[in-house]
């Protein structure tokens, strides 16, 4: 009797586990919406990025053999501080935006690939002795974050008042048009031209794993990553920054992309950023968001 009950209980638990896994798995229709059917992903000449703006180029650290692409609204400030501390700047932790948001190596003191000729840039990006990495973000949550930061009701850097639907439908475009805060990430750092050694997702522990990889490869001392961070300088890199550790972003963003509450927004933003979704491996996360949005 007890053995039978135990088996029944185990079966019930197994069914519940399977049901949970099924709910969490993206639907086939959502994944189909993200299928890339236009041949190869786009490529672009490096010259385009150097003409537009130097800060679209990756940071180059010759001493530590690192080439790092920091993309706007993808933890870029944290990684610029990382690179400035690595270079030995005493004010590496400053929040002065003239330095943290400065590009091209002026006040920031960093060297960007845009300082080199196309021939030199190609040589560096194809040099296997340099570790080339980029940090990217879920395209849909990145666009939403940009709106909240610039135009939302509680925006930190208030640029004006624009409702979410109007912003998404009128300002978010495919290709390299619009403001860098919500423009395609594929437009940065020659990502359409060169192959990077590591594409790290901002979400979860992706950035911590990138920092550890820099250590394991010998680019960065372990003590640099494991100590000297945080307000009291007694933490590891990003240890207490829970903003980057959050999971479940699909569920939290779903209400803003609701097919009923915000008609047209989800389809428009997905179409505009499909290249990023596919290039950076966000199909399952975005598909989960699509499924969640169908309930709103």
Buried (B, 14 or more C-beta within 10 A) or exposed (E): EEEEEEEEEEEEEEEEEEEEEEEEBBBEEBBEBBEEEEEEBBEBEBEBBBEBEBBBBBBBBEEBBBBBBBBBBBBBBBBBBBBBBBBEBEEBBEEEEEBBBBBBBEBBBBBBBBBBEEEEBBEBBEEEEBBBBBBBBBBBBBBBBBBBBBBBEEBEEEEEEBEBBEBBBEBBBBEBEBEBBBBBBBBBBBBBBBEBEBBBBBBEBBBBEBBBBBBEEEBBEEEBBBBBBBEEEEBBBBEEBEEBBEEEBBEBBBEBBBBEEBEEBBBBBBEBBBBBBBBBEBBBBBBBBBBBBBEB
